[in-house]
Amino acid sequence: MSSALYQVLLICTILNIDTRAYGDVRFLNKCIFSTKTPYFWIKSNDEVVTEDSEAICNGPDKTKLTKSCVSFHINSLIRHGIRYPGLKWIKHMDEVQQKLTKAIIRPSSQSGFIEKWANPFPNEKEHALAPSGKSELFELGKRFGQRFKMLLEVETEKVQYFVSSKERTFDSRRAFHDGLISIFSTDVIGDSCKVPIIDDNILRFHSGCKKYLDQIENNDTALGEYFKFKNGPEMNSVVNDVKKRIVDDVDVIGTINGGL
Ligand SMILES: *[C@@H]1O[C@H](CO)[C@@H](O)[C@H](O)[C@H]1NC(C)=O
C-alpha cells in the first residue's frame, strides 16, 4: 500500500438548531429542530460497524484475493456538527416570547410555560458547535476509523484536515479526530494532521463566488421551490398546530393574533 492520504474537508454552510443543547448529549429519541439532517439520524440505532468493512472490497469470489480492492486514498466531505443558532434567531426567540407573554391575559399570580420559558441559547454561543454536535462528530470519526482501521493504522502520518475559518469547523474537526483516534490504543495519527489547513475558497465558496451570489443567493426566483414550500399547506399546518398548542397551554382568555 503506498501514499495513502485521508483528506477530511469540513464545510460550514449548514444550519442546525439544537433545541436541547444543555441536555443529555446522547442522541437517541432526541427532539431536534433542524434545517439539516444530523448524521446520527441516518444511522440505525443498532448499527454495528465492522472493523475494516470499507477498507477492503472483496470480489464476487471471496477466495480469490487478486480480485479484491484495497483502499489507499479517501476523501471525505463532512459538514460541521449541530450548532447553536445565530444571534438574529436567538433574539427573535426572545421577541416571540415577549410578544406571547404580553398577549396572555390571566391573573398575574399564575404563570405558565410561556412566561417560565428561558431561552436555552446564550448570545455568546451564537453559531458555536453545540455539545450534541461535538458528540455527533466524535461518533462519526469513530465509525470512520472503524471502517478504515487498517489503512489509518499503516498510513498514520497522512491524514490531512481542511477546515473553514469558522470556529465551529475547527471544533468539529477536533471532535471528529478524537473519535477517529479513540479506536486505537494510542494516538497513532501523527501530529502533522493536527494542524488543519484553512481553505475558505473551497469550503465557503458561497461567500466569495460571484456567480453563486448573483445566480442563487441574491436571486429570489432561484429559491422558488423553497418559498413555495415555506408558504405551502404543510408549513401552514405546522404553524397552526403550534399556535393551537400555545393557546391551549396558556389557557388564554384573549386571543393571540398572527406574528408567530
Ligand atoms: C435566477 O434563477 C432562475 C431560476 O433558477 C434562473 O432562471 C435565472 O437565470 C436566475 N437569474 C440570474 C440572474 O442568474
The ligand as an SDF file (V2000), in Angstrom:
LIG
                    3D

 14 14  0  0  0  0  0  0  0  0999 V2000
  -32.3570   33.1980  -11.1620 C   0  0  0  0  0  0  0  0  0  0  0  0
  -32.8980   31.8900  -11.0380 O   0  0  0  0  0  0  0  0  0  0  0  0
  -33.7000   31.4850  -12.1000 C   0  0  0  0  0  0  0  0  0  0  0  0
  -34.3290   30.1320  -11.7330 C   0  0  0  0  0  0  0  0  0  0  0  0
  -33.3580   29.1930  -11.3900 O   0  0  0  0  0  0  0  0  0  0  0  0
  -32.8730   31.4440  -13.3800 C   0  0  0  0  0  0  0  0  0  0  0  0
  -33.6850   31.0450  -14.4460 O   0  0  0  0  0  0  0  0  0  0  0  0
  -32.2610   32.8110  -13.6360 C   0  0  0  0  0  0  0  0  0  0  0  0
  -31.4090   32.7640  -14.7400 O   0  0  0  0  0  0  0  0  0  0  0  0
  -31.5000   33.2990  -12.4050 C   0  0  0  0  0  0  0  0  0  0  0  0
  -31.0700   34.6670  -12.5740 N   0  0  0  0  0  0  0  0  0  0  0  0
  -29.7960   35.0350  -12.6760 C   0  0  0  0  0  0  0  0  0  0  0  0
  -29.5170   36.4970  -12.7490 C   0  0  0  0  0  0  0  0  0  0  0  0
  -28.8970   34.2310  -12.7160 O   0  0  0  0  0  0  0  0  0  0  0  0
  1  2  1  0
  1 10  1  0
  2  3  1  0
  3  4  1  0
  3  6  1  0
  4  5  1  0
  6  7  1  0
  6  8  1  0
  8  9  1  0
  8 10  1  0
 10 11  1  0
 11 12  1  0
 12 13  1  0
 12 14  2  0
M  END
$$$$
